[in-house]
């Protein structure tokens, strides 16, 4: 991550940890929400671990698909301790929280609608009362029970921020949105320092240019900086950076090929749609011509019959 953004997050965490009196003075529950979003392998889980280490907090990893209902979700929250981070990873894949409201109107029963008919047992897998709902999750974040205890951080992660209901990630629930993006050159320099213990190299210029032209996750960049030299029994700096340059060039070529394929498919689809529209228009025009000829023939027959009748008279 860019050092400036990293420092901004650290300052925000320190302000939260030392903000007990502030939260009490403004009447807010001592908790804070973070939304980590971005493509896969961009360091969201690593960021959570770093935040926990920075604050020396415990981590509770909550799997929503294993929670039976809203009541159990509330119970789990109450059982968490202070100085903790509650994590729900891939929130968009956990349950249906996209904001689609179900129609709660009951369909009329078939027949006479009598209530005396015996009712079949409800399948637990299909009963909405056995599922975590969007409303339940919203109450979990900032409802009445969320004010119990204090000094808690709630973190959601997602690869698709746009799929989440706006009510779920608005400020006050997810107070800070942190985009975990592809590796920048500044982030690469941090990785080079951590993995290779270098701050400058002849290949840095080439790496900078390639990182500006293509997308590669920090995890993939770090992977190319890890190999060990079998002969020297240590990291070969030149070999690692050369491997990274090669990987970046390959990623650039693959991205260009994928883009070209996508454009070709889009062009082919557009041509097919244009051809179909042209054929449809020609068919409609042909139908109109037939109708016109039929009308003219009928009119001609009418004129002929009228002429014959006049001659008879």
Secondary structure as GFF3:
##gff-version 3
##sequence-region A 1 313
A	DSSP	alpha_helix	3	17	.	.	.	ID=ss1
A	DSSP	alpha_helix	20	26	.	.	.	ID=ss2
A	DSSP	beta_strand	31	37	.	.	.	ID=ss3
A	DSSP	alpha_helix	44	55	.	.	.	ID=ss4
A	DSSP	beta_strand	58	61	.	.	.	ID=ss5
A	DSSP	three_ten_helix	64	66	.	.	.	ID=ss6
A	DSSP	alpha_helix	70	79	.	.	.	ID=ss7
A	DSSP	beta_strand	84	88	.	.	.	ID=ss8
A	DSSP	alpha_helix	91	94	.	.	.	ID=ss9
A	DSSP	three_ten_helix	128	130	.	.	.	ID=ss10
A	DSSP	alpha_helix	134	142	.	.	.	ID=ss11
A	DSSP	three_ten_helix	144	147	.	.	.	ID=ss12
A	DSSP	beta_strand	152	158	.	.	.	ID=ss13
A	DSSP	three_ten_helix	161	163	.	.	.	ID=ss14
A	DSSP	alpha_helix	166	169	.	.	.	ID=ss15
A	DSSP	beta_strand	176	179	.	.	.	ID=ss16
A	DSSP	alpha_helix	185	196	.	.	.	ID=ss17
A	DSSP	alpha_helix	204	213	.	.	.	ID=ss18
A	DSSP	alpha_helix	218	224	.	.	.	ID=ss19
A	DSSP	alpha_helix	237	312	.	.	.	ID=ss20
###
